[in-house]
Amino acid sequence: MNPLGGGFQVGSTHDIFPNPMLQPPAKPVIFVSFDYRLGQFGFLGGARVKNEGVLNAGLLDQRAALNWVQRYIEEFGGDKSRVTIWGESAGAASTMFQLLGEGGNSKNLFRAAIGDSPSLNFLPSYTDTYVEGILEQFATFAGCGGKGSAVMGCLRAASGDALAMAGSQTITIRTSTFYPFAPIFDDAFLKVRPTKAFETGQFAQVPLLFGYHNPILGSNHGADLGAFFTTSPPSDDRNKNLFASMREYWTSFVVTGRPTLTNNAGLPLWSNVTSHTGSPRIRLEPGNIALEDVGGALAARCAFWKGISEELNV
């Protein structure tokens, strides 16, 4: 089951064509994707929004979609006890937030999770002046500025077009803000920020397959999507072989809970990570798929960012 990426601002399931992922040697799976509310429609924050509505509506949409799968996937020949959630970029962040949702209570909606290049989001509180500032700015563009406690009633009375335009104007004017509308700490669905949740075990205890791109190796953000959704396969054999291996690794994890290859001659067997260092990990590189330990320099950088995680609200 695949929540789409797009920075929580843009995207559509109409852009997803999973045909390559469903071809042999990939394992047989049922692929489900869904839209959820984005931008100001899914992630408008502030105390007034919480008091008169819900925060993180986009994440709640995702959970509703997971409930839909539980209710109906058997009608398509699926097994509701073997659901894996998987996303890339904001989709991977969505996967992470579903792991953390409701204090890590997955309610048996999924049994495993995959995240390709997830973001460790800045997660301010819904009462933070930053969040309240975005709400006020958005409301002003929507013709509801200065309404105080009446702002929600005014926004509800506005047209969809006015709200869409106000969201675009808010994004345009906030040139120093990467993604103004994104998940926030709501003290309801998200009760613990990611760094602390993963450190203290407050997340759904299911098998995980998470990874990142390495621009040094020529793998830029989103490059992995070519292995699963492209309609134009690479012309060189090394990338073709890499993409085929990635598809089988991913789908075998979905089916069995362990990434494996049917023909793994000369390729490493995937080992579970058993320590906080993240070792061993698998490097997916054209012509060079290998297990490797996380080096000291990378571990030191990770320790630095973890050390200021509270200051960064992550």
Secondary structure, DSSP 4 states (H G I P E B T S, - for coil): -EE--STTTS--GGG---GGGGSTTSPP----EE----HHHHH--SHHHHHHS-S-HHHHHHHHHHHHHHHHGGGGT--GGG-EEEEETHHHHHHHHHHHHHHH--TTS-SEEEEES-------BTTSHHHHHHHHHHHHHTT-TT-GGGHHHHHHHS-HHHHHHHHHHHHHH-TT-S-SS---B-SSS--S-HHHHHHHT-S--S-EEEE---GGGT--TTTTHHHHT-SS--SSHHHHHHHHHHHHHHHHHHHHSS---SS-TTSPPP----STT--SEEEEETTEEEEEPPPHHHHHHHHHHHHTHHHHT-
